[in-house]
Amino acid sequence: MKNYGGYPTINAYVRAKIKRLRASEKTFASLYEMMFSERENILAEKLEGHRIRRKTYGESRDDCDRFAKKLRAASKKVERGAMVGLYMQNSVEWIESLWAILHCGYVPLLLNTRMEKERIEGVLEEYRVPLVLSDGETFPCETLLYADVAASEEEDADMVWADELIVMSSGTSENVKLCVYSGESFAAQIEDSARIISRCKQIKKGYRGEHRLLAFLPLYHIFGLSAMYMWFGFFSRTFVFLNDYSPETIQSTIRRHKVTHIFAVPLFWDKTYNTFRRKLAERGEQTVKKFERGLSLSTKLGSRLFAKLALREVRDNLFGESIRFMITGGGPVSPEVLAFFNGIGYPLANGYGMSEVGITSVEISPRPKDRNLGAIGSPFAHVEYKIGEGDELLVRGSSVAHKILCAGETYSPFGTWFHTKDLAKLENGRYFLLGRKDDMLVGANGENINPDRVEGSMSVEGALGLCLVGVKKGAETVPTLVVQVDPFSSAEKLAAVREGAQAELTRLALAGSVQIVLTGVPLIGENDFKVNRRRLAERLLRGELETFGGRGGSRAGDELSRKIRAMFADALGKKEEDIGDDMHFFFDLGGSSLDYFAMVSDIHDVYPVDFPTAPEDCPCTVRQFCDYIKERS
């Protein structure tokens, strides 16, 4: 079979390829040769119009070799061994650019395209990066655009291989770390992935003989680079690239391409689950109860066959029948979310890794009830775990970064115990994360407060998100629970959310230690995959988060607010001074639908923006109308 390198089974193919890997020099050059050896296998698929464009490993290798010579010709002034930044969106061109930079003898610095440009420029300046290869963005240092290099006729065949690449930390800490990996480090991570294949039947299953992985995670991130690309690319599997990251595009892409594997961060799974629950609720209480009974029975039985038969309708409303295995990593995931996906027949496993140590474990138990516990599994063959002082997880092994650059210092975790700052426990051979050591807060009574545990223990009806942060007030740090709410909520609903959060804090014996702030602003920034506690606390301190107070809210004094308040008063036959900025048109002020749409028509005459027609999307307070207009003006 061409799909498995001529071997009859995937197990035989994997064993043969790993044998070659062990006998190789374990450099990026040798990884490249093995990764592109199955020339006829499909490397990439992407929907263009109504057709799927495919590219084989052989075609990609030929293009990569040509591009490397063109890149070398365009960058002759750059010394071998220098860092060269790679700033591109996920694409087959990103993959080819990575290998081309290595083949020119340069060290690829994988730039985080979601990070603020000012921070990236600071990194480029600090480490004197002479060149960035980009798909459009330009930087203060020399910038080469991929399209220009690819279109060039000039080539230089004087090629050598570098054997290092650099992964940037995610930027959730104050200082960005540059984690330097060798080819040997990635060879160890690839070998560990082969052990997963041998021990986990579900991860090696395909759909109609094919394995297609959704290229959802950014390739510059260690999770996307190692677990998504290196693990699957080494065995010549297919990557399905997205045209955009809208929920509709993701869902349609998975269905159209028959995607079999999805690796993503908890935010993706949370959003998918919450959207499903919201749509389910719209179908009525009886339907909700019927689903919950089916999910409970499926979880109890632990049978994928039962899930496949009984919960097919659920899968039809999500990703269809092609999904074979999924992994979550990069942050805490709730047992509720794990139980949902595993219960409906989509095996979801929790994994662990860091920019500094690579991907080091995945919970690959064949039993859903074990995966639902939220453990990160046991360490791979090339790493060790140890619970250190204060329950901190320590990692040591040959697959970790061999050098880390941060704030002008260089140190190596290679061969030593790396302090992850993650709190963990070992239970029945499995490791469980308990939160971040550097996120720990001290309450008013001197008690230690673990934000991850608090958030995971709370359930507040009407809250769209919860995040416990430490807000500095002088020399004091005040534990603050930031609760995201629907910005169109009525005063009564806001009060109910606050009361619910207060009741939960009381239950956890934290009522006197944690203050509550309600906000209509998303807790996760548009460039983030998870909540950045430090950044959220800073935004709150600087007053950048719109917060909601008690009934009636504050009275904004700008001209737009005064005009909108006057229109509210005119539509409702009330005095302007009786209308608070956060009073709900219907629930607080007693307006009717006819009054509302007449007022919207008047507002539209003055401020010609398109207002939503769905009731749940409509602004209903003075503040909401002002924000809506400002955002679209």
C-alpha positions in Angstrom: 0.0 0.0 0.0 1.5 3.4 -1.0 -0.3 5.0 1.9 1.8 3.0 4.4 5.1 3.0 2.5 4.4 -0.4 1.0 3.8 -2.1 4.3 0.6 -4.1 4.8 -0.4 -2.5 8.1 0.1 0.9 9.8 1.9 -0.9 12.7 4.4 -2.5 10.4 5.0 0.9 8.7 5.5 2.7 11.9 7.9 0.1 13.3 10.0 0.3 10.0 10.1 4.1 10.0 11.0 4.3 13.6 13.8 1.8 13.0 15.1 4.1 10.3 14.9 7.1 12.7 16.9 5.3 15.4 19.6 4.5 12.9 19.8 8.0 11.5 21.8 11.0 12.7 18.6 12.4 14.2 19.2 15.8 12.7 16.6 18.0 11.0 18.3 17.1 7.7 17.6 13.4 8.3 14.1 14.1 9.6 13.4 16.0 6.4 14.5 13.0 4.2 12.3 10.6 6.1 9.3 12.9 6.4 9.1 13.4 2.7 10.0 9.9 1.6 6.4 8.8 0.8 6.2 11.0 -2.2 2.7 10.0 -3.4 1.0 10.5 -0.1 -1.1 13.6 0.3 0.5 16.2 2.5 -2.1 19.0 2.4 -5.7 19.6 1.5 -7.6 22.9 1.3 -10.9 23.9 -0.1 -10.6 26.5 -2.9 -14.1 27.5 -4.1 -16.0 24.3 -4.6 -12.9 22.1 -5.2 -10.4 20.6 -2.8 -6.8 21.4 -3.8 -4.3 18.6 -2.8 -0.6 18.6 -2.6 1.6 15.5 -2.3 4.7 15.1 -0.2 6.7 14.7 -3.4 5.4 18.0 -4.8 6.0 19.8 -1.6 9.5 18.5 -1.3 10.3 19.7 -4.9 8.9 23.1 -4.1 10.7 23.3 -0.8 14.1 22.5 -2.4 13.5 25.1 -5.1 12.3 27.7 -2.5 15.3 27.1 -0.3 17.7 27.9 -3.1 15.7 31.1 -3.9 15.7 32.1 -0.2 19.5 31.6 0.0 20.0 33.8 -3.1 17.8 36.5 -1.5 19.6 36.3 1.9 23.3 35.9 1.1 24.2 38.7 3.6 22.8 36.7 6.5 25.4 34.6 8.2 24.9 30.8 8.6 23.6 30.0 12.1 21.8 33.3 12.4 18.2 33.4 13.6 15.6 34.0 10.8 12.1 34.8 11.8 9.2 33.0 10.3 6.0 35.0 10.4 3.2 33.3 8.5 -0.3 31.9 8.9 -0.9 28.1 8.9 -0.4 26.8 5.4 1.6 24.3 3.4 3.8 27.3 2.5 4.6 27.7 6.2 5.8 24.1 6.3 8.0 24.5 3.2 9.4 27.8 4.6 10.4 26.1 7.9 12.5 23.5 6.1 13.8 26.0 3.6 15.2 28.2 6.4 16.8 25.2 8.0 18.3 24.1 4.6 19.8 27.5 4.1 21.8 27.0 7.4 19.7 29.5 9.4 17.9 28.9 12.7 14.1 29.4 12.3 12.6 31.6 15.0 8.9 30.7 14.9 7.1 34.0 15.5 3.8 34.1 17.3 1.4 35.8 14.8 -1.2 36.3 17.6 1.3 38.2 19.8 1.2 42.0 19.8 3.5 43.3 17.1 5.4 45.6 19.6 6.4 42.5 21.6 7.6 40.7 18.5 9.6 43.7 17.4 11.1 43.8 20.9 12.3 40.2 20.6 13.7 40.8 17.1 15.6 43.8 18.4 16.8 42.1 21.6 18.3 39.1 19.7 19.4 41.1 16.7 17.4 39.0 14.2 18.6 40.1 10.8 15.8 38.8 8.6 12.1 37.8 8.8 10.3 35.7 6.2 6.7 36.8 6.1 3.4 36.3 4.2 2.6 40.0 4.4 3.6 41.7 7.6 6.8 43.8 7.6 9.2 44.5 10.5 12.0 47.0 11.3 14.6 44.4 10.3 14.9 43.2 6.7 11.7 41.5 5.7 11.3 39.1 2.7 7.8 38.3 1.5 7.2 34.7 0.7 5.5 35.5 -2.6 8.4 37.7 -3.8 11.0 35.0 -3.0 8.9 32.3 -4.6 8.5 34.4 -7.8 12.2 35.1 -8.0 14.3 33.5 -10.8 17.6 33.8 -8.9 18.8 30.6 -7.1 21.9 29.7 -5.0 22.7 26.0 -4.7 25.3 26.5 -1.9 23.1 24.8 0.8 23.9 23.5 4.3 21.6 22.4 7.1 21.1 24.0 10.5 20.1 21.8 13.3 18.2 24.1 15.6 14.8 25.8 15.6 13.3 28.2 18.2 9.8 28.1 19.6 8.6 31.3 21.4 6.7 30.9 24.6 3.0 31.9 24.4 3.5 35.3 26.0 1.3 34.7 29.0 4.2 35.6 31.3 6.0 39.0 31.5 9.0 37.9 29.5 9.0 36.0 26.2 11.2 32.9 26.3 12.9 31.5 23.2 13.2 27.7 23.5 15.9 26.2 21.3 15.3 22.6 20.1 17.7 20.3 18.2 16.8 17.7 15.6 17.5 15.1 18.3 14.9 16.6 20.6 12.2 16.3 18.0 13.4 12.8 17.0 12.7 11.8 20.6 9.3 13.4 20.5 8.5 11.6 17.3 9.6 8.3 18.8 7.3 8.9 21.7 4.4 9.4 19.4 5.1 6.0 17.9 4.6 4.5 21.4 1.2 6.1 21.5 0.3 4.5 18.2 1.3 1.1 19.5 -0.6 1.4 22.7 -3.7 3.3 21.6 -5.9 1.6 19.0 -8.2 4.6 18.6 -5.5 7.2 17.6 -4.3 5.0 14.7 -7.8 4.4 13.2 -8.6 6.1 10.0 -11.7 6.8 8.0 -12.0 4.7 4.8 -8.2 4.1 5.0 -7.2 7.8 5.4 -5.9 9.9 8.3 -6.6 13.6 8.0 -5.6 15.9 10.8 -7.3 19.4 11.0 -4.5 22.0 10.9 -6.2 24.0 13.6 -3.4 24.7 16.1 -0.8 27.4 15.0 2.3 25.7 13.7 4.6 28.1 15.6 3.2 26.8 18.9 4.9 23.8 20.5 1.5 21.9 20.6 0.9 22.6 16.9 4.5 22.0 15.8 5.2 18.8 17.8 1.9 16.9 18.4 0.2 18.1 15.2 2.8 18.5 12.6 5.9 16.5 13.6 4.0 13.5 15.0 1.7 13.2 11.9 4.0 14.6 9.2 6.8 12.2 10.0 4.4 9.4 9.1 3.3 11.2 5.9 -0.3 11.8 7.0 -2.6 14.5 5.5 -3.2 18.0 7.0 -6.4 19.8 6.3 -6.0 23.6 6.3 -8.7 26.1 7.1 -9.7 29.2 5.1 -10.7 30.9 8.3 -11.4 30.1 11.9 -15.2 30.8 12.1 -17.2 28.0 13.7 -19.1 27.5 10.5 -15.9 27.1 8.4 -14.4 24.7 11.0 -17.5 22.5 11.0 -18.0 22.5 7.3 -14.2 21.8 6.7 -14.3 18.8 9.0 -17.3 17.4 7.2 -16.2 18.1 3.7 -12.7 16.7 4.1 -13.7 13.8 6.4 -11.2 14.9 9.1 -10.3 12.1 11.4 -8.1 13.8 14.1 -8.5 17.2 15.8 -5.9 18.6 18.3 -7.0 21.8 20.0 -6.9 23.9 23.1 -9.6 23.8 25.8 -11.2 27.0 24.4 -12.1 25.2 21.2 -13.8 22.3 23.1 -15.5 24.7 25.5 -17.0 26.7 22.7 -18.2 23.7 20.8 -19.8 22.2 23.9 -21.5 25.4 25.0 -22.8 26.1 21.5 -24.3 22.6 21.4 -25.9 23.0 24.9 -27.4 26.3 23.9 -28.9 24.9 20.8 -30.1 21.9 22.7 -31.9 24.1 25.3 -33.8 25.8 22.5 -35.4 22.5 21.6 -37.1 22.3 25.0 -36.6 20.7 28.4 -37.8 17.3 27.3 -35.1 17.1 24.6 -32.5 18.2 27.1 -33.5 15.4 29.6 -33.5 12.8 26.8 -30.0 13.8 25.8 -28.7 13.8 29.3 -30.1 10.3 30.0 -28.5 9.0 26.8 -25.1 10.7 27.7 -25.2 9.3 31.2 -25.9 5.8 30.0 -23.2 6.0 27.3 -20.6 7.2 30.0 -21.7 4.4 32.3 -21.4 1.7 29.7 -18.2 3.1 28.2 -19.1 1.6 24.9 -18.3 3.4 21.7 -20.7 1.1 19.9 -23.6 2.3 22.1 -22.5 5.9 21.6 -22.3 5.4 17.9 -25.8 4.0 17.7 -27.6 6.0 20.3 -26.0 9.4 19.9 -25.6 9.7 16.1 -27.9 12.6 15.9 -25.7 14.6 18.2 -22.6 13.8 16.1 -24.5 14.7 12.9 -25.0 18.2 14.4 -21.3 18.5 15.2 -18.6 17.0 13.1 -20.1 13.9 11.5 -18.9 10.3 11.5 -15.3 10.6 10.4 -13.7 11.7 13.7 -11.5 9.0 15.2 -9.4 10.7 18.0 -9.0 14.1 19.5 -6.5 15.7 22.0 -6.9 18.7 24.2 -3.9 20.5 25.8 -2.5 23.9 26.7 -4.7 24.5 29.7 -7.2 22.9 32.1 -10.2 21.2 30.6 -13.3 20.4 32.7 -14.5 16.8 33.3 -17.9 17.9 32.0 -16.5 18.7 28.6 -14.4 15.5 28.5 -17.5 13.5 29.5 -19.5 15.1 26.7 -17.2 14.3 23.8 -16.2 10.9 25.0 -19.8 10.1 25.8 -21.1 11.0 22.3 -18.4 8.8 20.6 -15.6 11.3 19.9 -12.6 10.0 21.9 -11.0 13.1 23.6 -7.8 12.7 25.5 -6.0 15.3 27.7 -2.4 16.0 27.2 0.5 18.0 28.6 3.4 20.0 27.3 5.2 23.4 27.5 7.2 25.5 25.1 10.2 24.6 27.2 9.8 20.8 27.3 7.8 19.8 24.3 4.8 17.4 24.5 5.5 15.0 27.4 2.3 13.0 28.1 -1.2 12.2 26.9 -3.9 10.2 28.8 -4.5 7.4 26.3 -6.6 5.0 28.3 -9.1 3.1 26.1 -11.8 3.6 28.7 -13.8 6.8 28.5 -14.3 7.0 32.2 -10.5 7.1 32.7 -10.1 9.9 30.1 -12.9 11.8 31.7 -10.9 12.2 35.0 -8.9 15.0 33.3 -5.5 13.3 34.0 -2.6 14.2 31.7 -1.4 10.5 31.8 2.0 9.3 32.5 5.3 10.6 31.0 6.5 9.4 27.7 9.6 7.2 27.4 12.0 10.1 26.8 11.0 12.1 29.9 10.5 11.7 33.6 8.0 13.4 36.0 8.6 14.2 39.6 6.4 16.0 42.2 8.8 18.5 43.8 8.5 20.9 46.7 5.1 22.5 47.1 3.5 20.0 44.7 5.3 21.5 41.6 5.7 19.2 38.6 9.3 18.7 37.5 10.2 17.4 34.1 13.5 15.9 32.9 14.4 14.1 29.6 16.1 14.1 26.2 13.1 15.5 24.3 13.1 18.9 26.1 14.6 22.1 24.7 18.4 22.1 25.1 18.6 25.8 25.6 16.3 28.6 26.7 16.9 32.4 26.2 15.0 34.8 28.4 15.6 38.4 29.6 19.3 38.4 28.5 20.0 35.1 30.2 20.7 31.6 28.7 20.1 28.4 30.6 19.6 24.7 29.7 16.9 22.4 31.1 18.6 19.5 29.3 19.7 16.8 31.8 18.3 18.6 34.8 14.9 18.8 36.5 12.9 21.6 34.8 10.6 23.5 37.2 7.3 23.9 35.3 5.5 26.0 37.9 2.5 23.7 37.3 1.1 22.1 40.5 0.3 18.4 40.1 -0.5 15.2 42.0 0.2 11.5 41.2 -2.8 9.2 41.7 -3.0 5.6 40.6 -0.2 6.0 38.1 -1.7 9.1 36.5 -0.7 12.7 36.9 -3.2 15.5 37.4 -2.7 19.2 37.2 -3.9 21.3 40.1 -3.2 24.8 38.7 -0.2 27.2 38.3 2.2 27.9 41.1 2.6 31.5 39.9 -1.1 32.1 39.8 -1.6 31.3 43.5 -3.2 34.2 45.5 -3.3 35.0 49.2 -6.7 35.8 50.7 -7.6 38.3 53.4 -7.2 35.7 56.1 -3.8 34.5 54.8 -5.2 31.4 53.1 -3.7 30.2 49.7 -6.2 30.4 46.8 -5.7 28.3 43.7 -7.5 30.1 40.8 -7.8 27.0 38.7 -9.5 25.0 41.5 -11.8 27.8 42.4 -12.9 28.4 38.8 -13.3 24.6 38.2 -15.5 24.3 41.4 -17.9 27.2 40.5 -21.0 27.1 38.5 -22.7 30.4 38.1 -25.9 30.6 36.0 -25.7 33.4 33.4 -21.9 33.7 33.6 -20.2 33.4 30.2 -16.8 33.0 31.8 -15.0 33.2 35.2 -11.4 34.2 35.9 -9.8 34.7 39.3 -6.9 37.2 39.2 -4.9 39.3 41.6 -5.4 43.0 41.2 -2.7 45.2 42.8 -3.9 48.1 45.0 -0.8 49.7 46.3 1.3 47.1 48.2 -1.7 44.8 48.4 -2.9 42.2 45.8 -6.7 41.7 46.0 -8.1 38.4 44.7 -10.8 39.4 42.2 -13.3 37.2 40.5 -13.9 38.6 37.0 -17.2 37.3 35.7 -18.0 37.7 32.0 -21.7 38.4 31.3 -23.8 39.1 28.3 -23.4 42.9 27.7 -27.1 43.0 26.8 -28.2 41.7 30.2 -30.9 43.4 32.2 -30.2 44.9 35.6 -32.1 42.0 37.2 -30.0 39.4 35.4 -26.7 41.2 36.3 -27.9 41.2 40.0 -28.7 37.5 39.7 -25.3 36.6 38.3 -23.6 38.6 41.1 -25.7 36.9 43.7 -24.9 33.5 42.2 -21.1 34.2 42.2 -21.3 35.4 45.8 -23.2 32.3 46.8 -20.5 30.1 45.2 -17.7 32.0 46.9 -19.6 31.6 50.2 -19.9 27.8 49.6 -16.1 27.7 49.0 -15.4 29.8 52.2 -14.0 32.6 50.1 -16.8 35.2 50.5 -14.7 37.6 52.5 -11.5 37.1 50.6 -12.5 37.6 46.9 -14.2 40.6 45.4 -16.5 40.3 42.3 -16.4 42.3 39.1 -18.9 41.8 36.3 -17.8 42.7 32.7 -19.3 42.5 29.3 -15.8 42.2 27.7 -14.6 38.7 26.7 -12.0 37.4 29.2 -10.0 35.8 26.4 -8.4 38.3 24.0 -8.9 37.8 20.3 -5.2 36.9 20.0 -5.2 34.4 22.9 -6.0 30.7 23.1 -6.6 30.9 26.9 -7.1 33.5 29.6 -4.0 35.5 30.3 -4.5 36.3 34.0 -1.7 38.8 34.2 -2.9 40.8 31.2 -6.6 40.6 32.4 -5.6 42.0 35.8 -3.6 44.8 34.2 -6.6 45.7 31.9 -8.9 45.7 35.0 -6.5 47.9 36.9 -6.2 50.4 34.0 -10.0 50.6 33.6 -10.0 49.0 30.2 -12.7 46.5 31.1 -16.2 47.9 31.0 -17.7 46.8 34.3 -21.3 46.7 35.6 -22.3 48.0 38.9 -25.7 47.9 40.6 -29.2 48.7 39.2 -29.2 51.7 37.0 -25.5 51.7 36.5 -23.4 54.8 36.1 -24.4 57.9 34.1 -22.1 58.5 31.2 -21.7 62.1 30.2 -20.6 62.1 26.6 -22.7 63.6 23.8 -23.6 60.2 22.3 -25.0 58.9 25.6 -27.1 62.1 26.1 -28.6 61.7 22.6 -29.4 58.0 23.0 -30.9 58.7 26.5 -33.0 61.4 25.0 -34.3 59.0 22.4 -35.1 56.4 25.1 -37.0 59.0 27.1 -38.9 60.1 24.0 -39.9 56.5 23.0 -41.0 55.7 26.5 -42.6 58.9 27.6 -40.2 59.3 30.5 -37.8 61.9 31.9 -34.2 61.6 30.9 -33.0 61.7 34.5 -35.0 58.5 35.2 -33.1 56.5 32.7 -29.8 54.9 33.8 -27.2 53.8 31.3 -27.6 50.2 32.3 -31.4 50.1 32.6 -33.0 47.5 30.2 -35.5 48.9 27.7 -38.0 46.1 28.3 -37.3 44.7 31.8 -36.4 47.9 33.7 -38.2 50.6 31.7 -41.3 48.7 30.6 -41.0 49.3 26.9 -42.9 47.4 24.2 -41.6 45.9 21.0 -43.4 48.6 19.0 -41.7 51.3 21.1 -38.3 49.6 20.7 -38.4 49.3 16.9 -39.7 52.8 16.5 -36.8 54.0 18.6 -34.3 51.9 16.7 -35.6 53.5 13.5 -35.1 57.0 14.9 -31.6 56.1 16.1 -30.7 54.7 12.7 -31.7 58.0 11.0 -29.1 59.7 13.1 -26.5 57.0 13.3 -26.7 54.9 10.1 -25.4 51.6 11.3 -27.1 48.2 10.8 -28.7 47.0 14.0 -29.3 43.2 14.6 -32.8 41.8 14.0 -32.5 38.8 16.3 -33.9 39.7 19.8 -31.1 38.1 21.6 -28.6 40.2 19.7 -30.3 43.6 20.1 -28.8 46.3 22.4 -31.3 47.1 25.1 -29.6 49.8 27.3 -28.2 53.2 26.6 -24.7 51.9 27.2 -25.1 49.0 24.9 -26.4 51.3 22.1 -23.5 53.6 22.6 -20.9 50.8 22.5 -22.6 49.3 19.4 -22.6 52.5 17.5 -19.0 53.4 18.5 -17.7 50.0 17.4 -19.3 50.4 14.0 -18.7 54.1 13.3 
